[in-house]
Amino acid sequence: MNKKQMLIGLMVAFATLLIFSLFASKLPDSLERLAESRHFSGKEKVVANALLADYSLPGLKNKKLALASAAIAGAVIAFLLSYWLAFLLKRKNKN
Amino acid sequence: MHIPDGFLSDKVCAATWIISAAGMGYYLKKTALTLKDKMIPLMGVMSAFIFVAQMLNFPVFGGTSGHLLGAALAAILLGPYAAAIVLTCVLVIQCLLFQDGGITALGANILNMALLATLSGYAVYRLILAVVKKPSATLFAAMFAAWVSVVIASFSCALELALSQTAPAKIVFTAMVGMHSLTGLIEAAITSLVVSFILKVRPDVLYKP
């Protein structure tokens, strides 16, 4: 498998994952469910308001579009952060 | 499994922050020593995929959903140290940008999902490969490692909630570990699928200690 094929493969995989994530289940997860049943949901506090809280974009009304944009933004930032950290660690090792 | 702010006691928050910070400090050093050039882009790609995979909630049982964790898969591809760094990057972004998981609880979330899940998954994977010396063992090892990683993370999450006296221990453990032993089955299936695909197209990508 050459580099180009690899890149196309990754893009297709990513797009598939992204489409699936748009139809993700909205049911509460086990921790949220537990908090509801044991009545401690109210204990949840917001220490600081995040920019893209709950995977939405401020000003974007279409929820699916907002979710997709949030997913892509998050994925790109995650890629860059890990890549940058790995790059720094490698450079540190060479010195 | 992302714990929000307010569910954990101050003591548990402080303790888990200290353990995670110390753990990550050690892991960063270890990664700097063992990192290979080809692993740098892979760390980026894994972060992006795990970020989206963790958004993908699927119904599990009784009106509850769960999502993929990706910790065992990351550990199988990158080794335990780099995998923990990848998971930590994802958790930090989820917390700071998307308010998924609390800031005071970030130490606990890193401990559960970045440190313990990758470590337990990797340990199980290596142990099975060491005992069963057949190439076909890889898929079974990946499957079992994925299941264990999810269950261990949920166990540690339950322990933190119980120690914080958020809810009675028996109920917390039953709910969290019980539900995640089911979620873990999906994690196991997807992890082994991805590993089998990688074994076919790019077997060199799998981490070799």
Interface residues (C-beta under 8 A of the other chain):
Chain A: M1 M6 G9 L10 A13 F14 L17 L18 F20 S21 A24 S25 K26 L27 P28 D29 S30 L31 R33 L34 A35 S37 R38 F40 K43 E44 K45 V46 V47 A48 N49 A50 L51 L52 A53 D54 Y55 L67 A70 A71 A73 G74 A75 V76 I77 A78 F79 L80 L81 S82 Y83 L85 A86 F87 L89 K90 K92 N93
Chain B: M1 H2 I3 P4 D5 G6 F7 L28 T31 A32 L33 L35 D37 M39 I40 P41 M43 G44 V45 M46 S47 A48 F49 I50 F51 V52 A53 M55 L56 N57 F58 P59 V60 G63 T64 S65 G66 H67 A82 I85 V86 C89 V90 V92 I93 Q94 C95 L96 L97 F98 Q99 D100 G102 I103 T104 S154 C157 T166 A167 I171 V172 A175 M176 M179 H180 T183 V201 R202
